[in-house]
Amino acid sequence: AISGGGGGGGLRQRPTGSSGTSSATSTNSYYQNNNTTNADAGTSSNNNNTNIHADQQSLLQIEERRTKRRTKHRLQSARQAETMLADLTSMFGKMSELIHSQGDTISKIEDDVEAGVDNVNAGVDEIMKLNEITKGNRSLIIKVFAILIFFIIAMRWF
């Protein structure tokens, strides 16, 4: 019988027995169990290496997906920025056209205002001349009205 250690790579003692075959069989069994344990350890080591390799591949795949998502997000951001720039370019083009067309309208308005100022100044000059003319003739006008009133009153009495 094997005493000590139960299932795996623990310490095992050699069985003690009186018969030689049993001892040889026990010894062979000990070495076989020990080799099996070593083989299990090798398989376990291979499984660990395989698991580590699989974990590394999983991590690489996750990192690759993250990179793809980041790249996709950057691409979407770049396309959005490009669309915004195209819209701004269009708006600036329209503003330029409006400013150019309004520039023509503004120059026409400016010309009309200058003509209006000239006409107002000419009107002021004519009013000043009329005022000067009437100042000189005021006494004459008063005399004419006085004579008319005199004739009207005189006609009523006679």
Buried (B, 14 or more C-beta within 10 A) or exposed (E): EEEEEEEEBEEBEEBEEEEEEBBEEBEEBBEEBEEEBEEEEEEEEEEEEEEEEEEEEEEEEEEEEEEEEEEEEEEEEEEEEEEEEEEEEEEEEEEEEEEEEEEEEEEEEEEEEEEEEEEEEEEEEEEEEEEEEEEEEEEEEEEEEEEEEEEEEEEEEE
